Amino acid sequence: MAKRPALSKGEMVVARLLWDHSPATVRQIHTALPSPQDMDFSTVQTYLRRLETKGYASSVLQGKTRIYSAKAKAAAVVKATVDELVSRLFGGSTMPLMRHLIEERSVSADELSELRQLIERLEKERNSE
């Protein structure tokens, strides 16, 4: 996958909505905002154009309406964003990020249980190699 430019906070909000509602018009994305009054219609339109320019979205013109579709998969964008964060903020070491998330972000009992299961599964996979 080619490296795409990073997304701004606003672009990420619009990208998430596009992943959930793709294909969609600017109006549909604007309406899907948790609080549409927090972002102008024209701002949503600008963010969608930027997403297209950066390679995260594509669009087609149907009559006078532009229809946007997600081009990049959410999982790939999350992976690239987290990888960049770990590299930039933690020098490539993941443990400080994991420690911060577990200790500072109010991890629930269910999430801790899920994390234990994940660790056990990963340990089994590594031991069977």
N, C-alpha and C positions, 0 to 999 in steps of 0.2 A: 504494500500500500504506500502510495506517495505521501510524503509528509505535508500536511495541510497547515496553514497558519492557525494559531490558537484562536479560540472564540472568546469574545468579551462576555461579561456577565449577562448583558441584555441579549446578545446573540445566542447564548446557551439557553436562556428562557424560551426563546422562540424556537430553537432547534428541538428542545424537548417536546414542545407542542406539535411541531411538525412530525416528529417520530410517532406521536400518538394519533395524529389526525391526517396523515399523508394518504393520498394527495389532498391539498386544501388550498383555498383562496386566501388572500390577505384577510378578508373579512372573517372567514371561518377561524383563522388563527387568532385574530384580534378578539373575537367573541369567546374563544376558548380560554383566554387569560383568566386567572383566578379573580382579578380585579381589572376589567378592561379599561377603567378610567385611569389606572396607574401608568398606562402606556398608550400614547396616541396611535391612531390608525396609521398615520404616515411613518411613525417610528417602526412599527411592525413591518411595514412595506420596505423600509430601508434595511432592516435586519435580514429580511428574506432575500433581498438583493445581495447583501454582503455574504450570506450563507451560500448563495449560488456562485458568487465570484470566488469564494474561498474553496469551493468544491464540496461543500456539505449538502447542497441541494441542487435540484435541477428544476426547470420550469418549461411549460408549454403554453402557448397562447391559444385559448379556445374562444373564438369570437373576439370580444374586447376584454375578456377576463384571463388573467394569468393564473395558472394552476401550478402550485409548487409541490414537489415530491422530495422526500428525504433521499439523498444519494449515499451518504455515509451511514453505516449502521451505528446505533447507539452504543453498543458494546465496544466497538472499535474506537469511538470518540472518547468514551470513558477511560479505556485502557491508555490511550495516548496522553490524555490529560493527566491521569494519575502518574504515569511514567515520567512525564515532564516535571510534575510537582515533586516527586521523590528525588529525581535527579537534581533539580534546582535548589530545593529547600533542605534536603537531607543528604546531599552528596551521593545519592544512589543507594543508601541504606534504607531498607523498608521498616526495620524494627522501630525506630523512633516514631514513625507515622502510626504503626499498629499500636504501640504503647499509648500514644496520645489518644487515638480513637477509643481504645478500650477504657482508659482511665478517665478521660475528660468528657466523653460524649454520652454518658448515662446509658450504657449498654444494658439492655433488659436481660432477665434470667433466660428467656427463650433464645435471645441472640447469643448469649454465652453458651448455651447448650448446643446451638447450631455451630458455633465456632469450635467447640470441643469435638463434635462429630467430624467437622472438616479436617481438623488437625489429625484425628485418628485415621481418617481415610487417607490423608496424604502420607502419614507415617507407614501405613500398610503398603501403599503403592511404592514407596521408596525402598521398603524392606524386601519387596518381591522383585526388584530389579536386579 
